[in-house]
Amino acid sequence: MPQTRHTEKHFTAGETVRDIVIGMSDGLTVPFALAAGLTGAINSAGIIVTAGLAEIAAGSIAMGLGGYLAAKSDAEHYAKEREREHREVKEIPEEEMKEVEQVFRSYGLSREESAPIVEALTQHPKKWVDFMMRFELGLEKPDPKRAFISAFTIAASYIAGGLIPLAPYIVSVYAKNVDITTALFFSVGLTLLALFVFGFIKGRFTGTRPLRSALQTALIGSVAAGAAFLIARAIS
């Protein structure tokens, strides 16, 4: 009887999703809060649009640079730890062998069962270091292009998220029959919908309950924008 080949599907884009979450969540929330706050203080859609676009530009650059530096830091940390493991394998192999044995013992293997595996690893120094990096330190070799990809993904996600709450104000600049209050209501509606959908999708990818993630994301955005609006209204 023919058997269907077993195929496992695993989600492998965790870092990219993390960058999108970072950029999109801030992009939706910060310009939304800024636009709402300015609406409470001034009555000029043009100024709000100008300030919002400036914030999106500055925010996307800052967030992208932060992602770049974080990825570079991860790569430098990995290189430093790998260099240390190389040195320890050469200088204190007995101690490293004990550490390998401890790793296997943590998985339930006895000393006798792990001994031949430990011995085999010592014959392949590079593989030995690879093993120590992954199973002792929990470090995976980073993609050399990761820093640039991370910076671009975060910045692009921030821009995409930031344009959503700003869109009604942009329309109001060119549409004479749309006042700033109407723009605010549309901005609130669009942004809350975007936050809800984004939170739901984020929950699906991250393994949390999608509906709960959607409600939490929308609530955080609402609180941030509401606080900014009320503070600006009180000051003005």
C-alpha positions as CSV (number, residue, x, y, z in Angstrom):
1,M,0.0,0.0,0.0
2,P,1.6,3.3,-1.1
3,Q,2.2,5.7,1.7
4,T,1.9,9.5,1.4
5,R,5.2,11.2,2.0
6,H,5.2,13.0,5.4
7,T,5.9,16.7,4.9
8,E,6.4,19.1,7.8
9,K,5.7,22.7,7.3
10,H,7.3,25.1,9.8
11,F,7.0,28.9,9.9
12,T,10.6,30.2,9.3
13,A,10.1,33.9,8.9
14,G,10.1,34.8,12.5
15,E,12.6,37.6,12.3
16,T,10.9,39.2,9.4
17,V,7.5,39.1,11.2
18,R,9.1,40.5,14.3
19,D,10.4,43.5,12.2
20,I,7.0,44.0,10.6
21,V,5.4,44.0,14.0
22,I,7.8,46.5,15.4
23,G,7.5,48.9,12.5
24,M,3.8,48.6,11.8
25,S,2.7,48.8,15.5
26,D,4.7,52.0,16.1
27,G,3.8,53.3,12.6
28,L,0.1,53.0,13.3
29,T,0.2,54.3,16.9
30,V,2.6,57.2,16.9
31,P,1.4,59.2,13.9
32,F,-2.2,58.4,15.0
33,A,-1.5,59.8,18.4
34,L,0.3,62.8,16.9
35,A,-2.6,63.6,14.4
36,A,-5.2,63.2,17.1
37,G,-3.3,65.4,19.5
38,L,-2.8,68.2,16.9
39,T,-6.4,68.0,16.0
40,G,-7.2,68.9,19.7
41,A,-4.9,71.9,19.5
42,I,-5.1,73.4,16.1
43,N,-7.6,73.6,13.2
44,S,-5.4,73.1,10.2
45,A,-5.3,69.9,8.2
46,G,-2.3,71.2,6.3
47,I,-0.2,71.6,9.4
48,I,-1.3,68.2,10.7
49,V,-0.3,66.6,7.4
50,T,3.0,68.3,7.3
51,A,3.8,67.4,10.9
52,G,2.6,63.8,10.3
53,L,4.7,63.3,7.2
54,A,7.7,64.8,9.0
55,E,7.2,62.4,11.9
56,I,6.8,59.4,9.6
57,A,10.0,60.3,7.9
58,A,11.9,60.8,11.1
59,G,10.3,57.8,12.8
60,S,11.0,55.4,10.0
61,I,14.6,56.4,9.8
62,A,15.1,56.2,13.6
63,M,13.3,52.8,13.7
64,G,15.2,51.4,10.7
65,L,18.5,52.6,12.2
66,G,17.6,50.9,15.5
67,G,16.8,47.7,13.7
68,Y,20.1,47.9,11.8
69,L,22.2,48.5,14.9
70,A,20.4,45.7,16.8
71,A,21.1,43.2,13.9
72,K,24.7,44.3,13.7
73,S,25.0,43.9,17.5
74,D,23.6,40.3,17.3
75,A,26.2,39.5,14.5
76,E,29.1,40.9,16.5
77,H,28.0,39.1,19.6
78,Y,27.8,35.8,17.7
79,A,31.3,36.4,16.2
80,K,32.8,37.1,19.6
81,E,31.2,34.1,21.2
82,R,32.3,31.8,18.3
83,E,35.9,33.1,18.6
84,R,35.8,32.3,22.3
85,E,34.5,28.8,21.7
86,H,37.2,28.2,19.1
87,R,39.8,29.2,21.7
88,E,38.4,27.0,24.5
89,V,38.1,24.0,22.2
90,K,41.8,24.3,21.5
91,E,43.0,25.3,25.0
92,I,40.7,23.4,27.4
93,P,39.2,20.5,25.4
94,E,38.5,18.5,28.5
95,E,36.2,21.2,30.0
96,E,34.4,21.6,26.6
97,M,33.9,17.8,26.5
98,K,32.3,18.0,29.9
99,E,30.0,20.8,28.7
100,V,28.9,18.7,25.7
101,E,28.2,15.8,28.0
102,Q,26.1,18.0,30.2
103,V,24.1,19.1,27.2
104,F,23.3,15.5,26.3
105,R,22.6,14.7,30.0
106,S,20.0,17.5,29.9
107,Y,18.2,15.5,27.2
108,G,18.2,12.4,29.3
109,L,21.2,10.5,27.9
110,S,23.5,8.8,30.3
111,R,27.2,9.3,30.5
112,E,27.8,6.0,28.7
113,E,25.3,6.8,25.9
114,S,26.7,10.3,25.3
115,A,30.4,9.3,25.5
116,P,30.8,8.1,21.8
117,I,29.0,11.1,20.6
118,V,31.2,13.4,22.5
119,E,34.3,11.6,21.2
120,A,33.0,11.9,17.7
121,L,32.5,15.6,18.0
122,T,36.1,16.1,19.2
123,Q,37.3,14.8,15.8
124,H,35.5,17.6,14.0
125,P,36.5,20.9,15.7
126,K,34.3,23.1,13.4
127,K,31.2,20.9,14.0
128,W,32.1,20.9,17.7
129,V,32.1,24.7,17.9
130,D,28.8,24.7,15.9
131,F,27.3,22.4,18.4
132,M,28.4,24.5,21.4
133,M,27.1,27.7,19.8
134,R,23.7,26.2,19.2
135,F,23.1,23.9,22.1
136,E,25.2,25.5,24.9
137,L,24.8,29.2,24.1
138,G,21.5,29.0,22.1
139,L,22.9,31.2,19.3
140,E,22.2,30.7,15.6
141,K,24.5,32.1,12.9
142,P,22.9,35.4,11.8
143,D,22.4,36.2,8.1
144,P,25.1,38.6,6.9
145,K,22.4,40.6,5.1
146,R,20.1,40.6,8.1
147,A,21.0,44.2,9.3
148,F,20.0,45.8,6.0
149,I,16.9,43.6,5.6
150,S,15.8,44.4,9.1
151,A,16.3,48.1,8.7
152,F,14.4,48.2,5.4
153,T,11.5,46.0,6.8
154,I,11.0,48.1,9.9
155,A,11.2,51.4,8.1
156,A,8.9,50.3,5.3
157,S,6.4,48.9,7.8
158,Y,6.5,52.1,9.8
159,I,5.8,54.2,6.7
160,A,2.9,51.9,5.7
161,G,1.4,52.0,9.1
162,G,1.9,55.8,9.5
163,L,0.1,56.7,6.3
164,I,-3.1,55.0,7.4
165,P,-4.1,57.5,10.2
166,L,-2.8,60.4,8.1
167,A,-4.8,59.5,5.0
168,P,-8.1,61.3,6.0
169,Y,-6.2,64.5,6.8
170,I,-4.5,64.4,3.4
171,V,-7.9,64.0,1.7
172,S,-9.3,66.9,3.7
173,V,-6.5,69.2,2.4
174,Y,-7.7,68.7,-1.1
175,A,-11.5,68.0,-0.5
176,K,-13.2,71.3,0.5
177,N,-16.2,69.5,1.9
178,V,-14.2,67.5,4.5
179,D,-13.4,69.4,7.7
180,I,-10.8,68.5,10.3
181,T,-13.3,67.0,12.7
182,T,-14.6,64.6,10.0
183,A,-11.0,63.8,9.1
184,L,-10.4,62.9,12.8
185,F,-13.4,60.5,12.9
186,F,-12.3,58.8,9.7
187,S,-8.7,58.6,11.0
188,V,-9.9,57.0,14.2
189,G,-12.1,54.5,12.3
190,L,-9.4,53.6,9.8
191,T,-6.7,53.3,12.4
192,L,-8.7,51.2,14.8
193,L,-9.7,48.9,12.0
194,A,-6.0,48.6,10.8
195,L,-4.9,48.0,14.4
196,F,-7.5,45.3,14.9
197,V,-6.6,43.5,11.6
198,F,-2.9,43.9,12.2
199,G,-3.3,42.5,15.8
200,F,-5.3,39.6,14.5
201,I,-2.7,38.7,11.8
202,K,0.1,39.2,14.4
203,G,-1.6,36.8,16.7
204,R,-1.9,34.2,14.0
205,F,1.8,34.4,13.2
206,T,3.1,34.5,16.7
207,G,0.9,31.7,18.0
208,T,-1.2,33.8,20.5
209,R,-5.0,34.0,20.3
210,P,-5.7,36.2,17.3
211,L,-8.8,37.9,18.7
212,R,-7.1,38.7,22.0
213,S,-4.1,40.0,20.1
214,A,-6.4,42.1,17.9
215,L,-8.2,43.6,20.9
216,Q,-5.0,44.4,22.8
217,T,-3.4,46.1,19.8
218,A,-6.5,48.2,19.1
219,L,-6.8,49.1,22.8
220,I,-3.2,50.3,23.0
221,G,-3.6,52.5,19.9
222,S,-6.8,53.9,21.2
223,V,-5.3,54.8,24.6
224,A,-2.3,56.5,23.1
225,A,-4.3,58.6,20.6
226,G,-7.0,59.5,23.2
227,A,-4.3,60.6,25.7
228,A,-2.6,62.7,23.1
229,F,-5.9,64.3,22.0
230,L,-7.0,65.1,25.6
231,I,-3.6,66.5,26.6
232,A,-3.4,68.7,23.5
233,R,-7.0,69.9,24.0
234,A,-6.4,70.7,27.7
235,I,-3.2,72.7,26.9
236,S,-4.8,74.6,24.0
